[in-house]
Amino acid sequence: MINNHLAWELFQKVSGQMIVAGMGEPLGINFLAIDFILDIYGILKRDKRREMFDKIILFDSIRLRKRSEQISSQRERDKIKNQTSSKRN
């Protein structure tokens, strides 16, 4: 079993290699970046690569979900703020 710490370190190294939608919405890490980092770190066995890939994707999915939650919360705060300021005018 691959160490979670190593998976986290590799995730940190590839986390900037995002694929984004037209309006800048992040879709996830570019899989080619993951493949590249696994090669550089000498993770060559198929089962180890798959395990590391799965962990990196898991970390990324958590990051994307948290970001989505933050955006939703900010939109709600902005909506409440706009409604409050509209009632004052």
Gaussian input, Z-matrix of N, CA and C with variables (Angstrom, degrees):
# hf/3-21g

backbone

0 1
 N
 C     1     B1
 C     2     B2     1     A1
 N     3     B3     2     A2     1     D1
 C     4     B4     3     A3     2     D2
 C     5     B5     4     A4     3     D3
 N     6     B6     5     A5     4     D4
 C     7     B7     6     A6     5     D5
 C     8     B8     7     A7     6     D6
 N     9     B9     8     A8     7     D7
 C    10    B10     9     A9     8     D8
 C    11    B11    10    A10     9     D9
 N    12    B12    11    A11    10    D10
 C    13    B13    12    A12    11    D11
 C    14    B14    13    A13    12    D12
 N    15    B15    14    A14    13    D13
 C    16    B16    15    A15    14    D14
 C    17    B17    16    A16    15    D15
 N    18    B18    17    A17    16    D16
 C    19    B19    18    A18    17    D17
 C    20    B20    19    A19    18    D18
 N    21    B21    20    A20    19    D19
 C    22    B22    21    A21    20    D20
 C    23    B23    22    A22    21    D21
 N    24    B24    23    A23    22    D22
 C    25    B25    24    A24    23    D23
 C    26    B26    25    A25    24    D24
 N    27    B27    26    A26    25    D25
 C    28    B28    27    A27    26    D26
 C    29    B29    28    A28    27    D27
 N    30    B30    29    A29    28    D28
 C    31    B31    30    A30    29    D29
 C    32    B32    31    A31    30    D30
 N    33    B33    32    A32    31    D31
 C    34    B34    33    A33    32    D32
 C    35    B35    34    A34    33    D33
 N    36    B36    35    A35    34    D34
 C    37    B37    36    A36    35    D35
 C    38    B38    37    A37    36    D36
 N    39    B39    38    A38    37    D37
 C    40    B40    39    A39    38    D38
 C    41    B41    40    A40    39    D39
 N    42    B42    41    A41    40    D40
 C    43    B43    42    A42    41    D41
 C    44    B44    43    A43    42    D42
 N    45    B45    44    A44    43    D43
 C    46    B46    45    A45    44    D44
 C    47    B47    46    A46    45    D45
 N    48    B48    47    A47    46    D46
 C    49    B49    48    A48    47    D47
 C    50    B50    49    A49    48    D48
 N    51    B51    50    A50    49    D49
 C    52    B52    51    A51    50    D50
 C    53    B53    52    A52    51    D51
 N    54    B54    53    A53    52    D52
 C    55    B55    54    A54    53    D53
 C    56    B56    55    A55    54    D54
 N    57    B57    56    A56    55    D55
 C    58    B58    57    A57    56    D56
 C    59    B59    58    A58    57    D57
 N    60    B60    59    A59    58    D58
 C    61    B61    60    A60    59    D59
 C    62    B62    61    A61    60    D60
 N    63    B63    62    A62    61    D61
 C    64    B64    63    A63    62    D62
 C    65    B65    64    A64    63    D63
 N    66    B66    65    A65    64    D64
 C    67    B67    66    A66    65    D65
 C    68    B68    67    A67    66    D66
 N    69    B69    68    A68    67    D67
 C    70    B70    69    A69    68    D68
 C    71    B71    70    A70    69    D69
 N    72    B72    71    A71    70    D70
 C    73    B73    72    A72    71    D71
 C    74    B74    73    A73    72    D72
 N    75    B75    74    A74    73    D73
 C    76    B76    75    A75    74    D74
 C    77    B77    76    A76    75    D75
 N    78    B78    77    A77    76    D76
 C    79    B79    78    A78    77    D77
 C    80    B80    79    A79    78    D78
 N    81    B81    80    A80    79    D79
 C    82    B82    81    A81    80    D80
 C    83    B83    82    A82    81    D81
 N    84    B84    83    A83    82    D82
 C    85    B85    84    A84    83    D83
 C    86    B86    85    A85    84    D84
 N    87    B87    86    A86    85    D85
 C    88    B88    87    A87    86    D86
 C    89    B89    88    A88    87    D87
 N    90    B90    89    A89    88    D88
 C    91    B91    90    A90    89    D89
 C    92    B92    91    A91    90    D90
 N    93    B93    92    A92    91    D91
 C    94    B94    93    A93    92    D92
 C    95    B95    94    A94    93    D93
 N    96    B96    95    A95    94    D94
 C    97    B97    96    A96    95    D95
 C    98    B98    97    A97    96    D96
 N    99    B99    98    A98    97    D97
 C   100   B100    99    A99    98    D98
 C   101   B101   100   A100    99    D99
 N   102   B102   101   A101   100   D100
 C   103   B103   102   A102   101   D101
 C   104   B104   103   A103   102   D102
 N   105   B105   104   A104   103   D103
 C   106   B106   105   A105   104   D104
 C   107   B107   106   A106   105   D105
 N   108   B108   107   A107   106   D106
 C   109   B109   108   A108   107   D107
 C   110   B110   109   A109   108   D108
 N   111   B111   110   A110   109   D109
 C   112   B112   111   A111   110   D110
 C   113   B113   112   A112   111   D111
 N   114   B114   113   A113   112   D112
 C   115   B115   114   A114   113   D113
 C   116   B116   115   A115   114   D114
 N   117   B117   116   A116   115   D115
 C   118   B118   117   A117   116   D116
 C   119   B119   118   A118   117   D117
 N   120   B120   119   A119   118   D118
 C   121   B121   120   A120   119   D119
 C   122   B122   121   A121   120   D120
 N   123   B123   122   A122   121   D121
 C   124   B124   123   A123   122   D122
 C   125   B125   124   A124   123   D123
 N   126   B126   125   A125   124   D124
 C   127   B127   126   A126   125   D125
 C   128   B128   127   A127   126   D126
 N   129   B129   128   A128   127   D127
 C   130   B130   129   A129   128   D128
 C   131   B131   130   A130   129   D129
 N   132   B132   131   A131   130   D130
 C   133   B133   132   A132   131   D131
 C   134   B134   133   A133   132   D132
 N   135   B135   134   A134   133   D133
 C   136   B136   135   A135   134   D134
 C   137   B137   136   A136   135   D135
 N   138   B138   137   A137   136   D136
 C   139   B139   138   A138   137   D137
 C   140   B140   139   A139   138   D138
 N   141   B141   140   A140   139   D139
 C   142   B142   141   A141   140   D140
 C   143   B143   142   A142   141   D141
 N   144   B144   143   A143   142   D142
 C   145   B145   144   A144   143   D143
 C   146   B146   145   A145   144   D144
 N   147   B147   146   A146   145   D145
 C   148   B148   147   A147   146   D146
 C   149   B149   148   A148   147   D147
 N   150   B150   149   A149   148   D148
 C   151   B151   150   A150   149   D149
 C   152   B152   151   A151   150   D150
 N   153   B153   152   A152   151   D151
 C   154   B154   153   A153   152   D152
 C   155   B155   154   A154   153   D153
 N   156   B156   155   A155   154   D154
 C   157   B157   156   A156   155   D155
 C   158   B158   157   A157   156   D156
 N   159   B159   158   A158   157   D157
 C   160   B160   159   A159   158   D158
 C   161   B161   160   A160   159   D159
 N   162   B162   161   A161   160   D160
 C   163   B163   162   A162   161   D161
 C   164   B164   163   A163   162   D162
 N   165   B165   164   A164   163   D163
 C   166   B166   165   A165   164   D164
 C   167   B167   166   A166   165   D165
 N   168   B168   167   A167   166   D166
 C   169   B169   168   A168   167   D167
 C   170   B170   169   A169   168   D168
 N   171   B171   170   A170   169   D169
 C   172   B172   171   A171   170   D170
 C   173   B173   172   A172   171   D171
 N   174   B174   173   A173   172   D172
 C   175   B175   174   A174   173   D173
 C   176   B176   175   A175   174   D174
 N   177   B177   176   A176   175   D175
 C   178   B178   177   A177   176   D176
 C   179   B179   178   A178   177   D177
 N   180   B180   179   A179   178   D178
 C   181   B181   180   A180   179   D179
 C   182   B182   181   A181   180   D180
 N   183   B183   182   A182   181   D181
 C   184   B184   183   A183   182   D182
 C   185   B185   184   A184   183   D183
 N   186   B186   185   A185   184   D184
 C   187   B187   186   A186   185   D185
 C   188   B188   187   A187   186   D186
 N   189   B189   188   A188   187   D187
 C   190   B190   189   A189   188   D188
 C   191   B191   190   A190   189   D189
 N   192   B192   191   A191   190   D190
 C   193   B193   192   A192   191   D191
 C   194   B194   193   A193   192   D192
 N   195   B195   194   A194   193   D193
 C   196   B196   195   A195   194   D194
 C   197   B197   196   A196   195   D195
 N   198   B198   197   A197   196   D196
 C   199   B199   198   A198   197   D197
 C   200   B200   199   A199   198   D198
 N   201   B201   200   A200   199   D199
 C   202   B202   201   A201   200   D200
 C   203   B203   202   A202   201   D201
 N   204   B204   203   A203   202   D202
 C   205   B205   204   A204   203   D203
 C   206   B206   205   A205   204   D204
 N   207   B207   206   A206   205   D205
 C   208   B208   207   A207   206   D206
 C   209   B209   208   A208   207   D207
 N   210   B210   209   A209   208   D208
 C   211   B211   210   A210   209   D209
 C   212   B212   211   A211   210   D210
 N   213   B213   212   A212   211   D211
 C   214   B214   213   A213   212   D212
 C   215   B215   214   A214   213   D213
 N   216   B216   215   A215   214   D214
 C   217   B217   216   A216   215   D215
 C   218   B218   217   A217   216   D216
 N   219   B219   218   A218   217   D217
 C   220   B220   219   A219   218   D218
 C   221   B221   220   A220   219   D219
 N   222   B222   221   A221   220   D220
 C   223   B223   222   A222   221   D221
 C   224   B224   223   A223   222   D222
 N   225   B225   224   A224   223   D223
 C   226   B226   225   A225   224   D224
 C   227   B227   226   A226   225   D225
 N   228   B228   227   A227   226   D226
 C   229   B229   228   A228   227   D227
 C   230   B230   229   A229   228   D228
 N   231   B231   230   A230   229   D229
 C   232   B232   231   A231   230   D230
 C   233   B233   232   A232   231   D231
 N   234   B234   233   A233   232   D232
 C   235   B235   234   A234   233   D233
 C   236   B236   235   A235   234   D234
 N   237   B237   236   A236   235   D235
 C   238   B238   237   A237   236   D236
 C   239   B239   238   A238   237   D237
 N   240   B240   239   A239   238   D238
 C   241   B241   240   A240   239   D239
 C   242   B242   241   A241   240   D240
 N   243   B243   242   A242   241   D241
 C   244   B244   243   A243   242   D242
 C   245   B245   244   A244   243   D243
 N   246   B246   245   A245   244   D244
 C   247   B247   246   A246   245   D245
 C   248   B248   247   A247   246   D246
 N   249   B249   248   A248   247   D247
 C   250   B250   249   A249   248   D248
 C   251   B251   250   A250   249   D249
 N   252   B252   251   A251   250   D250
 C   253   B253   252   A252   251   D251
 C   254   B254   253   A253   252   D252
 N   255   B255   254   A254   253   D253
 C   256   B256   255   A255   254   D254
 C   257   B257   256   A256   255   D255
 N   258   B258   257   A257   256   D256
 C   259   B259   258   A258   257   D257
 C   260   B260   259   A259   258   D258
 N   261   B261   260   A260   259   D259
 C   262   B262   261   A261   260   D260
 C   263   B263   262   A262   261   D261
 N   264   B264   263   A263   262   D262
 C   265   B265   264   A264   263   D263
 C   266   B266   265   A265   264   D264

   B1=1.4575
   B2=1.5354
   B3=1.3030
   B4=1.4693
   B5=1.5173
   B6=1.2862
   B7=1.4519
   B8=1.5372
   B9=1.3238
   B10=1.4681
   B11=1.5159
   B12=1.3278
   B13=1.4631
   B14=1.5346
   B15=1.3236
   B16=1.4666
   B17=1.5322
   B18=1.3173
   B19=1.4641
   B20=1.5285
   B21=1.3357
   B22=1.4654
   B23=1.5293
   B24=1.3238
   B25=1.4681
   B26=1.5264
   B27=1.3204
   B28=1.4668
   B29=1.5231
   B30=1.3142
   B31=1.4714
   B32=1.5307
   B33=1.3213
   B34=1.4647
   B35=1.5227
   B36=1.3188
   B37=1.4619
   B38=1.5297
   B39=1.3346
   B40=1.4680
   B41=1.5245
   B42=1.3175
   B43=1.4687
   B44=1.5260
   B45=1.3056
   B46=1.4618
   B47=1.5154
   B48=1.3092
   B49=1.4647
   B50=1.5237
   B51=1.3336
   B52=1.4588
   B53=1.5209
   B54=1.3048
   B55=1.4631
   B56=1.5248
   B57=1.3243
   B58=1.4650
   B59=1.5226
   B60=1.3263
   B61=1.4666
   B62=1.5277
   B63=1.3024
   B64=1.4611
   B65=1.5143
   B66=1.3276
   B67=1.4592
   B68=1.5309
   B69=1.3346
   B70=1.4489
   B71=1.5185
   B72=1.3127
   B73=1.4637
   B74=1.5252
   B75=1.3517
   B76=1.4677
   B77=1.5316
   B78=1.3231
   B79=1.4589
   B80=1.5266
   B81=1.3186
   B82=1.4587
   B83=1.5160
   B84=1.3153
   B85=1.4645
   B86=1.5270
   B87=1.3048
   B88=1.4479
   B89=1.5390
   B90=1.3218
   B91=1.4677
   B92=1.5256
   B93=1.3240
   B94=1.4660
   B95=1.5273
   B96=1.3233
   B97=1.4648
   B98=1.5248
   B99=1.3191
   B100=1.4678
   B101=1.5228
   B102=1.3241
   B103=1.4647
   B104=1.5329
   B105=1.3235
   B106=1.4640
   B107=1.5332
   B108=1.3343
   B109=1.4712
   B110=1.5284
   B111=1.3237
   B112=1.4643
   B113=1.5195
   B114=1.3293
   B115=1.4631
   B116=1.5266
   B117=1.3262
   B118=1.4657
   B119=1.5320
   B120=1.3240
   B121=1.4646
   B122=1.5259
   B123=1.3119
   B124=1.4600
   B125=1.5189
   B126=1.3171
   B127=1.4619
   B128=1.5260
   B129=1.3312
   B130=1.4526
   B131=1.5195
   B132=1.3159
   B133=1.4624
   B134=1.5186
   B135=1.3301
   B136=1.4595
   B137=1.5346
   B138=1.3155
   B139=1.4673
   B140=1.5185
   B141=1.3234
   B142=1.4642
   B143=1.5302
   B144=1.3281
   B145=1.4652
   B146=1.5234
   B147=1.3282
   B148=1.4702
   B149=1.5301
   B150=1.3266
   B151=1.4684
   B152=1.5302
   B153=1.3288
   B154=1.4678
   B155=1.5319
   B156=1.3130
   B157=1.4627
   B158=1.5264
   B159=1.3261
   B160=1.4617
   B161=1.5265
   B162=1.3256
   B163=1.4746
   B164=1.5261
   B165=1.3188
   B166=1.4680
   B167=1.5284
   B168=1.3170
   B169=1.4680
   B170=1.5264
   B171=1.3229
   B172=1.4652
   B173=1.5290
   B174=1.3324
   B175=1.4649
   B176=1.5252
   B177=1.3329
   B178=1.4533
   B179=1.5254
   B180=1.3208
   B181=1.4708
   B182=1.5302
   B183=1.3158
   B184=1.4755
   B185=1.5233
   B186=1.3292
   B187=1.4714
   B188=1.5228
   B189=1.3259
   B190=1.4553
   B191=1.5279
   B192=1.3332
   B193=1.4698
   B194=1.5306
   B195=1.3258
   B196=1.4709
   B197=1.5239
   B198=1.3254
   B199=1.4656
   B200=1.5268
   B201=1.3139
   B202=1.4583
   B203=1.5280
   B204=1.3250
   B205=1.4675
   B206=1.5222
   B207=1.3362
   B208=1.4669
   B209=1.5243
   B210=1.3147
   B211=1.4656
   B212=1.5221
   B213=1.3309
   B214=1.4701
   B215=1.5275
   B216=1.3242
   B217=1.4599
   B218=1.5178
   B219=1.3251
   B220=1.4630
   B221=1.5247
   B222=1.3187
   B223=1.4692
   B224=1.5270
   B225=1.3260
   B226=1.4687
   B227=1.5245
   B228=1.3369
   B229=1.4755
   B230=1.5218
   B231=1.3387
   B232=1.4651
   B233=1.5247
   B234=1.3272
   B235=1.4616
   B236=1.5250
   B237=1.3207
   B238=1.4742
   B239=1.5261
   B240=1.3162
   B241=1.4655
   B242=1.5298
   B243=1.3325
   B244=1.4639
   B245=1.5281
   B246=1.3241
   B247=1.4684
   B248=1.5345
   B249=1.3157
   B250=1.4559
   B251=1.5173
   B252=1.3400
   B253=1.4657
   B254=1.5275
   B255=1.3289
   B256=1.4717
   B257=1.5303
   B258=1.3211
   B259=1.4618
   B260=1.5262
   B261=1.3111
   B262=1.4663
   B263=1.5060
   B264=1.3096
   B265=1.4770
   B266=1.4584
   A1=109.21
   A2=114.89
   A3=120.36
   A4=109.57
   A5=113.94
   A6=124.39
   A7=110.86
   A8=116.39
   A9=120.90
   A10=112.38
   A11=116.52
   A12=120.51
   A13=110.17
   A14=116.65
   A15=120.19
   A16=110.21
   A17=116.62
   A18=120.12
   A19=110.28
   A20=116.72
   A21=121.06
   A22=110.69
   A23=116.92
   A24=120.39
   A25=111.21
   A26=116.54
   A27=119.60
   A28=110.87
   A29=117.04
   A30=120.26
   A31=109.89
   A32=116.84
   A33=120.27
   A34=111.38
   A35=116.23
   A36=119.94
   A37=112.84
   A38=117.81
   A39=119.96
   A40=113.38
   A41=117.55
   A42=120.27
   A43=113.83
   A44=118.01
   A45=120.85
   A46=113.42
   A47=117.52
   A48=122.27
   A49=109.92
   A50=114.75
   A51=121.53
   A52=111.82
   A53=114.12
   A54=121.05
   A55=104.67
   A56=116.37
   A57=120.20
   A58=110.90
   A59=115.10
   A60=121.90
   A61=109.06
   A62=115.64
   A63=122.25
   A64=115.31
   A65=118.13
   A66=121.37
   A67=111.96
   A68=117.07
   A69=121.00
   A70=114.42
   A71=117.52
   A72=121.45
   A73=108.88
   A74=118.56
   A75=120.59
   A76=111.64
   A77=115.50
   A78=121.29
   A79=111.77
   A80=116.59
   A81=120.46
   A82=111.12
   A83=115.13
   A84=121.30
   A85=109.47
   A86=115.15
   A87=121.92
   A88=108.55
   A89=116.63
   A90=120.78
   A91=112.14
   A92=117.38
   A93=119.81
   A94=111.40
   A95=116.85
   A96=120.56
   A97=110.03
   A98=116.68
   A99=120.15
   A100=110.00
   A101=116.56
   A102=121.37
   A103=110.28
   A104=115.75
   A105=121.54
   A106=111.35
   A107=117.07
   A108=119.72
   A109=110.61
   A110=117.42
   A111=119.80
   A112=110.36
   A113=117.31
   A114=120.67
   A115=111.08
   A116=116.32
   A117=120.83
   A118=111.35
   A119=116.56
   A120=120.75
   A121=112.76
   A122=117.05
   A123=121.02
   A124=115.15
   A125=116.41
   A126=120.01
   A127=105.73
   A128=114.88
   A129=120.27
   A130=114.13
   A131=117.72
   A132=119.68
   A133=109.76
   A134=115.06
   A135=122.00
   A136=112.91
   A137=117.94
   A138=120.48
   A139=111.52
   A140=117.91
   A141=121.22
   A142=110.84
   A143=117.00
   A144=120.94
   A145=110.27
   A146=116.42
   A147=120.49
   A148=110.40
   A149=116.05
   A150=120.19
   A151=110.89
   A152=116.54
   A153=120.49
   A154=110.12
   A155=116.69
   A156=121.25
   A157=109.95
   A158=117.03
   A159=121.16
   A160=111.98
   A161=116.74
   A162=119.77
   A163=110.85
   A164=117.10
   A165=120.39
   A166=110.08
   A167=116.93
   A168=120.68
   A169=110.81
   A170=117.19
   A171=120.59
   A172=110.68
   A173=116.82
   A174=120.03
   A175=110.61
   A176=116.11
   A177=120.13
   A178=111.53
   A179=117.13
   A180=119.31
   A181=110.95
   A182=116.52
   A183=120.35
   A184=109.59
   A185=116.18
   A186=119.93
   A187=110.88
   A188=117.65
   A189=121.19
   A190=111.69
   A191=116.41
   A192=119.93
   A193=110.26
   A194=117.88
   A195=121.16
   A196=110.66
   A197=116.61
   A198=119.92
   A199=110.38
   A200=116.52
   A201=120.80
   A202=110.91
   A203=116.73
   A204=120.89
   A205=111.15
   A206=117.12
   A207=120.86
   A208=111.10
   A209=116.74
   A210=120.72
   A211=109.93
   A212=117.37
   A213=121.26
   A214=110.91
   A215=116.47
   A216=120.44
   A217=111.25
   A218=116.47
   A219=120.36
   A220=110.53
   A221=117.20
   A222=120.60
   A223=110.85
   A224=116.86
   A225=120.95
   A226=111.03
   A227=116.76
   A228=120.41
   A229=110.80
   A230=116.18
   A231=120.09
   A232=111.21
   A233=116.60
   A234=121.12
   A235=110.31
   A236=117.19
   A237=121.66
   A238=110.24
   A239=115.91
   A240=120.85
   A241=110.36
   A242=117.08
   A243=121.12
   A244=112.05
   A245=116.53
   A246=120.60
   A247=110.00
   A248=116.50
   A249=121.17
   A250=111.40
   A251=116.67
   A252=119.58
   A253=111.32
   A254=118.32
   A255=121.18
   A256=110.93
   A257=117.54
   A258=121.53
   A259=111.48
   A260=117.66
   A261=121.14
   A262=111.68
   A263=117.66
   A264=121.41
   A265=109.48
   D1=134.73
   D2=-178.34
   D3=-80.06
   D4=137.52
   D5=179.41
   D6=-59.69
   D7=131.79
   D8=179.29
   D9=-64.86
   D10=-31.61
   D11=179.93
   D12=-62.39
   D13=-44.50
   D14=178.27
   D15=-63.41
   D16=-41.91
   D17=178.23
   D18=-59.73
   D19=-42.42
   D20=178.77
   D21=-63.75
   D22=-43.79
   D23=179.07
   D24=-60.96
   D25=-43.68
   D26=179.74
   D27=-68.29
   D28=-37.46
   D29=174.99
   D30=-58.37
   D31=-44.89
   D32=179.68
   D33=-59.67
   D34=-35.86
   D35=-178.96
   D36=-71.79
   D37=-32.22
   D38=-177.48
   D39=-102.38
   D40=-3.12
   D41=-173.56
   D42=-63.18
   D43=-20.74
   D44=177.42
   D45=-82.70
   D46=-8.31
   D47=-177.81
   D48=-91.06
   D49=66.73
   D50=-174.11
   D51=-91.67
   D52=146.89
   D53=166.97
   D54=-97.93
   D55=129.74
   D56=-177.08
   D57=-122.15
   D58=151.10
   D59=177.24
   D60=-77.21
   D61=176.06
   D62=-176.28
   D63=-54.54
   D64=-36.76
   D65=-178.35
   D66=-95.18
   D67=15.03
   D68=177.79
   D69=88.25
   D70=7.92
   D71=179.20
   D72=-74.39
   D73=121.42
   D74=-178.89
   D75=-67.73
   D76=135.33
   D77=178.98
   D78=-103.57
   D79=-25.06
   D80=179.55
   D81=147.64
   D82=176.51
   D83=-179.73
   D84=-73.95
   D85=141.69
   D86=175.04
   D87=-66.08
   D88=121.35
   D89=-177.01
   D90=-61.23
   D91=-29.29
   D92=178.54
   D93=-65.02
   D94=-32.65
   D95=177.41
   D96=-66.14
   D97=-38.66
   D98=178.05
   D99=-65.18
   D100=-45.80
   D101=178.56
   D102=-57.71
   D103=-43.79
   D104=-179.18
   D105=-62.45
   D106=-45.82
   D107=-177.37
   D108=-68.19
   D109=-34.27
   D110=177.22
   D111=-65.59
   D112=-38.20
   D113=176.05
   D114=-63.42
   D115=-47.18
   D116=-178.17
   D117=-59.41
   D118=-39.76
   D119=-178.20
   D120=-87.14
   D121=7.85
   D122=173.56
   D123=69.79
   D124=25.80
   D125=176.63
   D126=-90.08
   D127=96.72
   D128=-168.98
   D129=-109.20
   D130=-26.98
   D131=-178.52
   D132=-69.58
   D133=135.79
   D134=-174.22
   D135=-55.35
   D136=-45.64
   D137=-177.84
   D138=-67.83
   D139=-36.51
   D140=177.74
   D141=-69.60
   D142=-39.61
   D143=177.82
   D144=-62.94
   D145=-43.67
   D146=-179.37
   D147=-63.42
   D148=-42.88
   D149=179.43
   D150=-63.10
   D151=-44.70
   D152=179.85
   D153=-66.27
   D154=-43.10
   D155=177.86
   D156=-57.10
   D157=-47.94
   D158=-179.60
   D159=-60.08
   D160=-40.16
   D161=179.67
   D162=-67.67
   D163=-42.51
   D164=179.63
   D165=-63.30
   D166=-42.99
   D167=178.41
   D168=-64.81
   D169=-37.13
   D170=176.82
   D171=-62.11
   D172=-47.71
   D173=177.79
   D174=-58.00
   D175=-42.23
   D176=-178.78
   D177=-66.41
   D178=-39.24
   D179=-179.98
   D180=-65.29
   D181=-35.67
   D182=176.23
   D183=-65.13
   D184=-44.70
   D185=179.15
   D186=-60.65
   D187=-44.84
   D188=-179.07
   D189=-65.17
   D190=-39.52
   D191=178.98
   D192=-65.42
   D193=-43.60
   D194=178.75
   D195=-62.68
   D196=-41.82
   D197=179.29
   D198=-62.99
   D199=-42.21
   D200=178.67
   D201=-62.46
   D202=-41.34
   D203=177.32
   D204=-62.77
   D205=-41.10
   D206=179.14
   D207=-64.45
   D208=-41.67
   D209=179.03
   D210=-64.08
   D211=-44.10
   D212=179.01
   D213=-61.63
   D214=-43.05
   D215=178.99
   D216=-63.33
   D217=-41.60
   D218=179.62
   D219=-64.91
   D220=-40.56
   D221=178.10
   D222=-62.34
   D223=-41.30
   D224=177.92
   D225=-63.04
   D226=-44.30
   D227=178.08
   D228=-61.73
   D229=-42.71
   D230=178.84
   D231=-64.06
   D232=-39.99
   D233=179.45
   D234=-62.97
   D235=-45.56
   D236=178.95
   D237=-63.80
   D238=-42.48
   D239=179.85
   D240=-62.21
   D241=-43.51
   D242=179.07
   D243=-65.27
   D244=-39.68
   D245=179.08
   D246=-65.89
   D247=-40.83
   D248=179.49
   D249=-64.85
   D250=-44.76
   D251=-179.66
   D252=-69.61
   D253=-30.29
   D254=177.36
   D255=-67.61
   D256=-37.63
   D257=179.68
   D258=-67.84
   D259=-29.83
   D260=179.15
   D261=-72.31
   D262=-30.89
   D263=-177.19
   D264=-84.34

